[in-house]
Amino acid sequence: MTLTVQEIRQQVMDYLEATECSIIEASPLHVTVKLSPRADRMLTERPYYWGFVERTGVDPETLSFTFVFDPEKYDSLAAAAQAAPPSRPPRGAGAAGMEAGAENGAAAGTPPGVSADPQDSILARYFGIVPALPRIGPGMIRREDLIYGSKRLRQIWAAARDEGKCLQLFEDPGSRQRMTLFSAAYEPWLGVCYKVEMTCDLKREELHFIGVSLTSGLIVPDFEARLASRELTPRLPENIHIQPSELTVAAGADRLEGYLTSKLALMDYTWAEEARERLQLELGIVDIYYGELLKEQDEEKRQAVLEQYNRRRQETEWQYEPQIAVSAITYGLFNLRST
């Protein structure tokens, strides 16, 4: 499984928007952003700095990054732009161009009549060329290549997963609902996205996004399809009311777990039987290999071989024994218009 450049960019932009980061520059190939304090805490791994900010109460200085989604194309375009000759001013605009250049130089802090070239400055004539110091700290814009599998992209995914693990969202009723006389009834739903991991010497993962109505107890197995067609907002909209719940959140979670358990019980488990056959074959090979070694007469050597033999059997069982693990990766309360 992999993601395209456009899919990675969309996910990163959604995260930056959700964490209220300041976008400085953006293109299909990159985005330059100044992180918000919330995003800086999760991505920059500066616990001592944020501890200092909390103790002293000073305004935090967050870091800035240029996230590049297609490094090869981005670098080639940057190299082409550097190699391109500077555009020449049109004929008859020489004086205007000189005046503009003088104004730009003055705006940049270079006095008129003094060269901006450090090799031609007065200080350079007396003290030599002083190399510019590198910019460090919050003012420096760091570059990070966000490609599939990169550390920074995994870090953004982990931060988004941790922060988005528990949600409370409301369906956006639109502007017409605000003008109507009667409020709209919203039905509370508990939605859970389960990850089912089936592992042996091979591995398979499945996602099951299931929802249960806390008023009627109705279970919807493809709850993501119901949410996909609706605009959701984290704020309670105007002129709506939430119907009272007949089920508690705990009772709704129990119903979802029971439904998923019954669904998993109907699956085809041929893969588990085949994995156990491979396990017995591998254990037989281990037994044959260590059978002669365990006949060692020296007790100390035999104990060392026995420990190695037991460890090898445990490793083989861990690798080949079929297992199923279920975990909830995202869950939340979704208040949707009653239908």
SULPE-V916282 format. One record per residue. N is the residue number from 0. RES is the residue in one letter. SS is DSSP state (A for helix, B for strand, O for the rest). PSI is psi in degrees with one decimal (* if undefined). D_CENTER is the distance of its C-alpha to the mean C-alpha in whole Angstrom. Layout:
<<N;RES;SS;PSI;D_CENTER> <N;RES;SS;PSI;D_CENTER>>
This chain:
<<0;M;O;136.3;16> <1;T;O;172.1;14> <2;L;O;148.4;13> <3;T;O;167.6;15> <4;V;A;-40.6;14> <5;Q;A;-38.7;15> <6;E;A;-40.8;12> <7;I;A;-44.1;9> <8;R;A;-43.1;11> <9;Q;A;-41.6;11> <10;Q;A;-41.6;7> <11;V;A;-42.2;7> <12;M;A;-37.6;10> <13;D;A;-40.9;10> <14;Y;A;-44.3;7> <15;L;A;-38.6;10> <16;E;A;-40.7;13> <17;A;A;-32.2;12> <18;T;O;8.4;12> <19;E;O;41.4;15> <20;C;O;156.3;15> <21;S;B;114.9;18> <22;I;B;119.5;17> <23;I;B;-44.2;20> <24;E;B;142.7;20> <25;A;B;146.7;19> <26;S;O;171.8;20> <27;P;O;-17.9;19> <28;L;O;-18.6;18> <29;H;B;169.8;16> <30;V;B;132.9;16> <31;T;B;125.1;17> <32;V;B;145.5;16> <33;K;B;119.1;17> <34;L;O;146.5;15> <35;S;O;160.6;16> <36;P;A;-36.6;17> <37;R;A;-45.4;14> <38;A;A;-35.1;11> <39;D;A;-40.2;14> <40;R;A;-36.9;14> <41;M;A;-24.5;11> <42;L;A;-24.9;10> <43;T;O;-10.4;14> <44;E;O;57.1;15> <45;R;O;65.5;19> <46;P;A;-33.9;20> <47;Y;A;-39.3;24> <48;Y;A;-45.6;23> <49;W;A;-26.4;22> <50;G;A;-39.6;24> <51;F;A;-42.0;27> <52;V;A;-42.2;26> <53;E;A;-35.4;26> <54;R;A;-37.6;29> <55;T;A;-22.9;31> <56;G;O;16.7;29> <57;V;O;160.1;29> <58;D;O;128.6;27> <59;P;O;145.7;23> <60;E;O;107.0;23> <61;T;O;161.7;19> <62;L;O;158.9;18> <63;S;B;145.7;18> <64;F;B;151.5;16> <65;T;B;108.0;16> <66;F;B;119.5;13> <67;V;B;124.9;15> <68;F;O;-25.4;14> <69;D;O;82.5;17> <70;P;A;-40.1;19> <71;E;A;-48.3;22> <72;K;A;-37.3;23> <73;Y;A;-44.8;22> <74;D;A;-37.4;24> <75;S;A;-39.6;27> <76;L;A;-38.2;27> <77;A;A;-40.8;27> <78;A;A;-38.9;30> <79;A;A;-37.6;32> <80;A;A;-35.9;32> <81;Q;A;-37.0;33> <82;A;A;-19.0;36> <83;A;O;136.9;37> <84;P;O;148.8;40> <85;P;O;143.0;40> <86;S;O;135.1;42> <87;R;O;142.0;45> <88;P;O;150.4;46> <89;P;O;158.0;49> <90;R;O;140.8;53> <91;G;O;-6.6;54> <92;A;O;18.4;51> <93;G;A;-47.8;52> <94;A;A;-41.4;53> <95;A;A;-39.9;50> <96;G;A;-38.6;48> <97;M;A;-40.8;50> <98;E;A;-41.2;50> <99;A;A;-39.1;46> <100;G;A;-39.2;45> <101;A;A;-40.3;47> <102;E;A;-41.4;46> <103;N;A;-40.0;42> <104;G;A;-40.2;44> <105;A;A;-38.6;45> <106;A;A;-30.3;42> <107;A;O;-1.5;40> <108;G;O;8.0;42> <109;T;O;118.2;45> <110;P;O;150.1;48> <111;P;O;137.8;51> <112;G;O;-4.6;53> <113;V;O;130.7;50> <114;S;O;141.0;48> <115;A;O;-12.9;44> <116;D;O;122.7;45> <117;P;A;-25.1;44> <118;Q;A;-19.0;47> <119;D;A;7.0;49> <120;S;O;162.1;49> <121;I;A;-40.5;52> <122;L;A;-36.4;50> <123;A;A;-31.5;49> <124;R;A;-28.7;53> <125;Y;A;-36.0;53> <126;F;A;-2.9;50> <127;G;O;177.7;49> <128;I;O;127.5;45> <129;V;O;115.2;43> <130;P;O;145.1;39> <131;A;O;137.1;36> <132;L;O;144.5;34> <133;P;O;144.7;31> <134;R;O;125.7;28> <135;I;O;167.9;26> <136;G;A;-161.7;24> <137;P;A;-24.8;23> <138;G;A;-18.3;25> <139;M;O;137.3;23> <140;I;B;112.6;21> <141;R;B;148.7;19> <142;R;B;135.4;17> <143;E;B;128.1;14> <144;D;B;114.4;14> <145;L;O;86.8;11> <146;I;O;164.1;12> <147;Y;O;123.1;11> <148;G;O;-7.9;11> <149;S;O;154.1;11> <150;K;A;-42.5;10> <151;R;A;-38.1;9> <152;L;A;-41.7;6> <153;R;A;-34.9;6> <154;Q;A;-41.2;6> <155;I;A;-41.3;3> <156;W;A;-42.7;2> <157;A;A;-41.1;5> <158;A;A;-42.1;6> <159;A;A;-37.5;5> <160;R;A;-41.1;7> <161;D;A;-42.5;9> <162;E;A;-29.0;10> <163;G;O;17.6;10> <164;K;O;-36.9;12> <165;C;B;126.5;15> <166;L;B;156.4;16> <167;Q;B;111.1;20> <168;L;B;155.8;20> <169;F;B;143.1;23> <170;E;B;133.3;24> <171;D;O;117.1;26> <172;P;O;-11.4;29> <173;G;O;171.4;30> <174;S;A;-26.2;33> <175;R;A;-32.0;35> <176;Q;A;-31.3;35> <177;R;A;-24.7;35> <178;M;A;-8.1;39> <179;T;O;162.5;40> <180;L;O;-38.5;42> <181;F;O;144.3;41> <182;S;O;152.8;37> <183;A;B;143.2;35> <184;A;B;129.0;35> <185;Y;B;139.0;31> <186;E;B;126.2;30> <187;P;B;133.3;28> <188;W;B;141.8;26> <189;L;B;118.4;24> <190;G;B;133.6;21> <191;V;B;131.5;19> <192;C;B;110.0;17> <193;Y;B;141.3;18> <194;K;B;122.5;17> <195;V;B;119.3;20> <196;E;B;119.8;21> <197;M;B;111.4;24> <198;T;B;145.2;25> <199;C;O;-128.2;28> <200;D;O;-8.8;28> <201;L;O;169.6;26> <202;K;B;140.4;23> <203;R;B;138.6;22> <204;E;B;143.1;19> <205;E;B;147.4;19> <206;L;B;131.3;17> <207;H;B;109.2;20> <208;F;B;107.0;19> <209;I;B;142.8;23> <210;G;B;148.5;24> <211;V;B;134.1;27> <212;S;B;129.4;29> <213;L;O;-3.7;30> <214;T;O;-43.1;34> <215;S;O;-17.8;35> <216;G;O;5.5;33> <217;L;O;134.1;32> <218;I;B;129.0;29> <219;V;B;113.4;27> <220;P;O;-34.3;26> <221;D;O;65.2;24> <222;F;A;-26.5;22> <223;E;A;-30.7;19> <224;A;A;-35.5;22> <225;R;A;-33.6;24> <226;L;A;-26.4;21> <227;A;A;-29.8;20> <228;S;O;7.1;24> <229;R;O;145.4;23> <230;E;O;126.8;22> <231;L;B;147.5;20> <232;T;B;147.3;20> <233;P;O;-7.4;20> <234;R;O;146.6;23> <235;L;O;118.2;27> <236;P;O;164.5;28> <237;E;O;151.5;32> <238;N;O;41.1;35> <239;I;B;159.3;33> <240;H;B;147.6;34> <241;I;B;128.3;32> <242;Q;O;146.4;34> <243;P;O;144.3;35> <244;S;O;136.1;33> <245;E;O;-24.9;36> <246;L;O;142.4;33> <247;T;O;167.0;31> <248;V;A;-39.8;28> <249;A;A;-41.5;29> <250;A;A;-37.9;31> <251;G;A;-39.4;29> <252;A;A;-38.0;26> <253;D;A;-39.0;29> <254;R;A;-40.8;30> <255;L;A;-41.9;27> <256;E;A;-39.3;27> <257;G;A;-40.3;30> <258;Y;A;-44.6;30> <259;L;A;-38.3;27> <260;T;A;-43.3;29> <261;S;A;-32.8;32> <262;K;A;-40.8;30> <263;L;A;-28.7;29> <264;A;A;-22.2;33> <265;L;O;2.3;34> <266;M;O;162.4;31> <267;D;O;120.9;33> <268;Y;O;32.5;33> <269;T;A;-34.0;35> <270;W;A;-35.8;32> <271;A;A;-39.9;33> <272;E;A;-42.5;36> <273;E;A;-36.2;36> <274;A;A;-39.0;34> <275;R;A;-35.4;36> <276;E;A;-42.8;39> <277;R;A;-34.3;37> <278;L;A;-46.0;37> <279;Q;A;-36.1;40> <280;L;A;-43.9;41> <281;E;A;-39.5;39> <282;L;A;-35.9;40> <283;G;A;-39.0;44> <284;I;A;-41.6;43> <285;V;A;-42.5;42> <286;D;A;-41.0;45> <287;I;A;-41.3;48> <288;Y;A;-43.9;46> <289;Y;A;-6.4;47> <290;G;A;-46.9;50> <291;E;A;-36.1;52> <292;L;A;-31.4;50> <293;L;O;-6.2;51> <294;K;O;9.2;55> <295;E;O;133.5;55> <296;Q;O;-33.6;58> <297;D;O;118.8;56> <298;E;A;-39.7;55> <299;E;A;-44.4;52> <300;K;A;-37.8;51> <301;R;A;-37.6;51> <302;Q;A;-39.0;49> <303;A;A;-41.6;46> <304;V;A;-39.0;46> <305;L;A;-42.8;46> <306;E;A;-42.3;43> <307;Q;A;-38.6;41> <308;Y;A;-47.1;42> <309;N;A;-39.8;41> <310;R;A;-39.6;37> <311;R;A;-38.4;37> <312;R;A;-41.2;38> <313;Q;A;-41.3;35> <314;E;A;-40.8;33> <315;T;A;-42.1;34> <316;E;A;-40.2;34> <317;W;A;-36.4;30> <318;Q;A;-38.7;29> <319;Y;A;-20.1;31> <320;E;O;122.5;32> <321;P;O;136.1;30> <322;Q;B;153.8;28> <323;I;B;125.5;26> <324;A;B;133.3;23> <325;V;B;130.9;21> <326;S;B;148.5;19> <327;A;B;115.9;17> <328;I;B;-26.8;13> <329;T;B;139.4;14> <330;Y;B;158.1;17> <331;G;B;170.7;19> <332;L;B;124.6;22> <333;F;B;116.7;22> <334;N;B;108.8;26> <335;L;B;152.6;27> <336;R;B;134.1;30> <337;S;O;140.6;33> <338;T;O;*;34>>
